[in-house]
Amino acid sequence: MPKDELNFLEFLQSFRRGELLREANDQLEDMIRAVKDTGNKGSLTISLPFKINDAGQLECLPRVDSKLPRRALGTGIYFATEDGQLTRRDPDQVDMFDDELEERRTRRDPVN
């Protein structure tokens, strides 16, 4: 192969004086950290689209994309009230302390 011809690895290394590899490396490090932190899957994609410009030259505008895993927030359990509000208490379940709680609220409520 002549000296001025590039194979695939040489192309990646020389693109914009290593900018493509630096960007890919930075995103790879971020993705690996996120995979370790979450235990979930991540991915890194390098896209190399080529086209011929008006001067007959090949142009390449690479794209480096990473998909970082996200930590799951967990499930919250709620109940719906008759008027469409959320509550943590089951509205169909009677609480043996309902009267006592209501009495305490009434004593503290300055409006009543």
PEDA-V426098 format. One record per backbone hydrogen bond with DSSP energy under -0.5 kcal/mol. NH is the residue of the N-H (numbers start at 1). CO is the residue of the C=O. E is the energy in kcal/mol with one decimal. If there is no record, write none. Layout:
nh: <NH:NH>
co: <CO:CO>
e: <E:E>
This chain:
nh: <5:11:12:13:14:15:17:18:19:19:20:22:23:24:25:26:27:28:29:30:31:32:33:34:35:36:37:38:39:43:45:47:47:51:53:53:56:59:61:63:65:65:67:68:78:79:81:84:87:91:93:94:96:98:101:102:103:104:105:106:107:108:109:110:112>
co: <2:7:8:9:10:11:14:15:15:16:15:18:19:20:21:22:23:24:25:26:27:28:29:30:31:32:33:34:35:67:65:45:63:59:51:57:53:51:49:47:45:63:43:66:76:87:85:81:79:89:90:92:94:95:97:98:99:100:101:102:103:104:105:108:109>
e: <-1.6:-2.5:-2.3:-2.5:-2.3:-1.4:-1.9:-0.9:-0.7:-1.0:-1.1:-2.4:-2.5:-2.4:-2.6:-2.5:-2.3:-2.3:-2.5:-2.1:-2.4:-2.7:-2.3:-2.1:-2.3:-2.5:-2.5:-2.3:-2.7:-1.6:-3.5:-0.6:-3.2:-2.0:-0.5:-2.7:-1.8:-3.4:-1.2:-2.2:-2.9:-0.5:-2.9:-0.7:-0.5:-3.0:-2.7:-1.7:-2.0:-0.6:-1.7:-0.5:-0.5:-1.9:-2.5:-2.5:-2.2:-2.0:-2.3:-2.3:-1.9:-1.6:-1.6:-0.7:-0.8>
